[in-house]
Amino acid sequence: MKELVEKIAALVAEFNKDANAQIENGNKAAGTRARKASLEIEKVMKEFRKVSLEESKK
């Protein structure tokens, strides 16, 4: 579970970097990368929810 949380943190950092590049510099490619990262974050968060529920049942 620790690895999953670290992966989420890395994805969020990547998203923040790209989203800020889009907002501050108008970088369209960074916007595309930010949207892609948001989809990955969504998938990993669903996985985290599943693992977290399993851990809480133990």
Phi and psi in degrees as a GROMACS rama.xvg file:
@    title "Ramachandran Plot"
@    xaxis  label "Phi"
@    yaxis  label "Psi"
@TYPE xy
-61.776  -40.6615  LYS-2
-62.8959  -37.7872  GLU-3
-64.5198  -42.6614  LEU-4
-65.3958  -39.0915  VAL-5
-65.1851  -38.3578  GLU-6
-64.6913  -41.6278  LYS-7
-61.4508  -45.1222  ILE-8
-60.5868  -41.6251  ALA-9
-65.6703  -42.3823  ALA-10
-65.1032  -40.3577  LEU-11
-65.7281  -39.6859  VAL-12
-63.1933  -42.2492  ALA-13
-63.0939  -43.721  GLU-14
-60.5501  -46.7208  PHE-15
-59.3433  -43.6274  ASN-16
-60.5546  -48.4266  LYS-17
-71.0534  -39.5811  ASP-18
-64.4141  -41.2637  ALA-19
-65.8117  -37.0885  ASN-20
-62.9034  -38.1108  ALA-21
-68.9128  -45.0015  GLN-22
-66.9429  -49.2188  ILE-23
-79.2806  -36.4844  GLU-24
-111.143  -5.81821  ASN-25
67.9271  27.3959  GLY-26
-76.9708  107.419  ASN-27
-67.3665  -36.9827  LYS-28
-64.5455  -37.9883  ALA-29
-65.1538  -34.6334  ALA-30
-63.1256  -40.6108  GLY-31
-63.3896  -44.3044  THR-32
-64.3187  -37.6679  ARG-33
-65.5377  -41.954  ALA-34
-64.7171  -40.5133  ARG-35
-63.0655  -43.0256  LYS-36
-63.1522  -36.783  ALA-37
-64.6357  -35.3292  SER-38
-67.1794  -40.6061  LEU-39
-63.8853  -41.7573  GLU-40
-60.2624  -42.3832  ILE-41
-59.3121  -45.3483  GLU-42
-62.9347  -45.3117  LYS-43
-69.1572  -34.9766  VAL-44
-66.2802  -36.8686  MET-45
-64.2785  -41.017  LYS-46
-63.7492  -41.8597  GLU-47
-60.7246  -42.9623  PHE-48
-60.5013  -43.0506  ARG-49
-63.0321  -47.6945  LYS-50
-65.9601  -39.7094  VAL-51
-63.2216  -41.7555  SER-52
-64.795  -40.6864  LEU-53
-63.4887  -42.1489  GLU-54
-65.0923  -35.8098  GLU-55
-72.8813  -20.2583  SER-56
-82.1253  -12.5932  LYS-57
